[in-house]
Amino acid sequence: MNKIKRAMGIVWILAGIAAGYYLLVSQAIPQFASGKPEDTVPAIIYTFILTPIISGGLLVFGIYALQGEYDEN
Amino acid sequence: MQHDPASTPVVDKKTLWKVIGASSLGTLIEWYDFYIFGSLAIIISTKFFPADNPTAAFLSTLATFAAGFVVRPFGALFFGRLGDMIGRKYTFMVTLLIMGLSTFAIGLIPGYQTIGFFAPLLVLILRLLQGLALGGEYGGAATYVAEYSEPNKRGLRTSWIQTTATFGLFISLIVIMVTKKSMSPEAFGEWGWRVPFLLSSIMVIVSYFIRRNMDESPLFKKAKAAGTTSSNPLKESFGKKYNFKFVLLALFGAAMGQGVVWYTGQFYALSYLQSVCKVDFDQTNYIIGAALLAGTGFFVVFGWLSDKIGRKPVMLAGMLLAIVFYRPIFDQIFQICQQSRAQQALALTDTVQLALPDIGKIIVLAFLLVLFVTMVYGPIAAFLVEMFPVKIRYTSMSLPYHIGNGIFGGLLPAIATYLVTKAQTANQVAVIAGQSISFDKPHLQGLWYPIILASVSFIIGLLYIKNKDLQFQE
């Protein structure tokens, strides 16, 4: 079980990177670039709220899992 | 330190119910205050956010709604720190007053036509204050009740706090409906919508006086007397790896999935009926109100069950059911509305009035959504308080809860509505261009957001949460 938990750590790290890419590159940057006022609020939320929490959180969680912080013993 | 039953302060049943009652009442009022804004989102958008396009106006309001939610984690940090340093009781007294005053003030703001740009700006500021207050309230109430509870009934006792969010929404819908029925539609649109906001002040005053006479949590008093409270709860909660890893686990393994299941079942269901299915506004409130009323008791049932079989199986079962059944349930709701629309020869953009049997069918489906909510949400307070020791409990449990619910859950209606609109637009473009449509069921596209997040949370919870993490620590 501990091996699975650690191996899944890699999945969470990759998920964090993918989430960061999606939120910043696919969503925030085009919305900032559009210059429309209605796009600015979501772009700010993507960049400063969602990216640190989702991407950063999953990355750290994945690293902890990989290091065995959540192992049974 | 592991839980020692002998050291748990024993209080009599009367005191315990007083604690539960006073905590729940205040929390219920805060939820009521918070929800009337969301429930009146469409009307508020026309008053404070001028726009030619009603969808854009609606999204603007949802964005403001989200601003209220996004700020909640900051309230959790600010008031959580205070609660761990000076006490639970005084902290959630302050949050109650901030919430009450902000709500009352929203009811007094002149519209955009009267004071221009200041109108939406003031609404936004007060909405942010509401979010801050809510961020501090819930963790305090849950911690306070848990620290009074018997060790083997913590799920049951704290589940009463869990009912308040749904009751708050239910009461907000009832107050809005009664206010609407008591006056002409013109009067409601003109000034009547302010009444639910102004009424809040009476409830807050009552709750304030009830809470004022309550005693501080016995475990906090004990820690304070022993000098074991934290001088820097933020640093201890998030600066120490040992605690921070549990904060992350609580967030990704429980609160995230719980948040999206909760907001899908209660808020997106309402938004979906109004914006996607285009059901009559009053009928949507009746439908969701009835489903909430039928389902609310199950918070206590699943809180009690979590004392018997564990928090984890109950919560994960709720997430799994939601993942599997969301698309069939929402599709069925849509089909019922479409059939009714076809029978009345209405266009897709027309508002539909449903017949009674159809209302009954949708209430049953909405009840199932609420049932999933009760499974994930009923035990979550006990789950979170058991993860962290008394000296950093308020801070540590509040943050994952409010990120899970405020951010992952709170943004759900806006994101889901956006996904549906995007899919519908793509289909329209394809039809005009003579191509085959991209989305077979565009009305269900919004559900991918909660389904994916709940799935991630389910896997993390299943793999990483251990029952020994959930032993009450003093």
Interface residues (C-beta under 8 A of the other chain):
Chain A: I4 K5 M8 W12 A15 E38 V41 P42 I45 I49 L50 I53 G57 L58 V60 F61 Y64 A65 E69 Y70 E72
Chain B: A56 L59 S60 A63 A66 V70 K241 F244 K245 L248 L249 L251 F252 I403 I407 L411 V456 I459 I460 L463 Y464 K466
